C-alpha cells in the first residue's frame, strides 16, 4: 500500500502556538535544515510540486540518496505513513500557510498577507491547522 501526504484544495493554517505573526524565512545555516530545504523548494517553484514530492526530495537530500537509488528508496519511503506538511516548520514556526490546489500542488503564503486572509475566508477550500509544537 502506498501512503501519501498530499492534500487537494486544502489550506494549512499556521499552528495555534506559532511564535511569529509575520512570516520569516528560515535562517541560513551551514547544513541546510528541513525548514530551509522546504522553503527553497516551494518559494522558488509555487504550485510546481506536490507535498509527496517536497517531503521525499527533502528526505533524499538530508539522507544523501543517490539518483540511482531514488526510485527504489521512494517506494520504500512511502510504503509507510510519513508526516505531512501540517508538521512542517514553515507552518509551525515560521508563519507560512501552505495551500494545496486542485492538482495537489503546493505554494506558501505569509500569515500576514492578503492572500493568506483570502484563503481563510474562502468557503470552497478545506482548512486544517498545522500541528502544534507543544502539547497542551
C-alpha positions in Angstrom: 0.0 0.0 0.0 1.3 3.4 -0.9 0.8 6.2 1.6 0.6 9.9 0.7 1.0 13.3 2.3 -0.9 15.1 -0.5 -4.0 17.2 0.1 -6.4 18.6 -2.6 -7.9 22.0 -2.4 -6.7 22.5 1.2 -5.1 25.3 3.2 -2.8 24.5 6.1 -3.1 27.4 8.6 -0.2 28.3 10.9 -0.2 26.4 14.2 -2.0 27.9 17.1 1.3 28.2 19.0 3.3 29.6 16.1 5.7 32.1 17.7 5.6 34.7 14.9 2.7 36.8 13.5 4.8 38.0 10.5 6.3 35.2 8.3 10.0 34.9 8.2 12.3 32.9 6.0 14.2 30.1 7.9 17.7 31.2 8.8 20.6 30.1 6.6 22.9 27.6 8.3 25.9 25.7 7.2 23.9 22.5 7.0 20.5 23.1 5.5 17.6 22.4 7.8 14.4 20.8 6.8 12.7 24.2 7.1 15.2 25.8 4.7 15.0 22.9 2.2 11.2 23.1 2.1 11.2 26.9 1.9 13.6 27.0 -1.0 11.8 24.3 -2.9 8.3 25.8 -2.5 9.2 29.6 -2.7 11.1 29.1 -6.0 8.5 26.8 -7.5 5.0 27.7 -6.3 2.4 25.2 -7.4 5.0 23.0 -9.2 5.4 20.2 -6.6 3.0 18.1 -4.6 3.6 17.5 -0.9 4.8 14.0 -1.6 7.5 15.4 -4.0 8.6 18.0 -1.4 8.7 15.6 1.5 10.6 12.9 -0.4 13.1 15.4 -2.1 13.9 16.9 1.3 14.4 13.3 2.8 16.6 12.3 -0.1 18.8 15.4 0.3 19.1 15.0 4.1 20.0 11.4 3.7 22.3 11.8 0.7 20.4 9.4 -1.5 21.9 9.0 -5.0 20.0 9.4 -8.2 20.3 5.7 -8.9 18.7 4.8 -5.6 15.9 7.4 -5.6 13.1 5.3 -7.2 13.7 2.3 -5.0 14.0 4.5 -1.9 10.8 6.4 -2.8 8.8 3.2 -2.9 10.3 2.1 0.5 9.7 5.6 1.9 6.0 5.8 1.0 5.4 2.1 2.0 4.6 3.5 5.4 3.0 6.7 6.6 5.0 9.9 6.6 4.4 13.2 8.3 2.5 15.6 6.0 3.2 19.4 5.7 0.9 20.0 8.7 4.1 19.2 10.6 6.3 21.5 8.5 8.3 24.0 10.4 7.1 26.6 7.8 3.6 26.4 9.3 4.6 25.6 12.9 7.5 28.0 13.5 8.0 30.4 10.5 4.5 31.8 9.9 3.6 30.4 6.5 0.3 29.0 5.4 0.5 26.2 2.9 -2.0 25.9 0.1 -2.6 22.7 -1.9 -4.5 23.5 -5.1 -6.9 21.2 -7.1 -4.0 19.3 -8.5 -2.4 18.8 -5.1 0.5 21.2 -5.9 1.8 23.4 -3.1 2.6 27.1 -2.5 3.2 29.1 0.7 1.8 32.4 1.9 2.9 34.6 4.8 0.3 34.7 7.6 0.3 38.5 7.4 -0.5 38.6 3.7 -3.8 39.4 1.9 -3.6 36.0 0.1 -3.5 34.2 3.5 -6.6 36.0 4.7 -8.3 35.3 1.3 -7.8 31.5 1.8 -9.2 31.7 5.3 -12.4 33.3 4.1 -12.8 31.1 1.1 -15.5 28.5 1.9 -14.6 26.3 -1.1 -11.2 25.5 0.4 -10.8 23.0 3.3 -8.8 24.4 6.2 -6.7 22.5 8.6 -4.3 23.8 11.3 -0.6 23.0 11.4 0.4 20.7 14.2 1.2 22.4 17.5 4.8 22.4 18.6 3.9 21.8 22.3 1.4 19.6 23.9 -1.4 21.4 25.8 
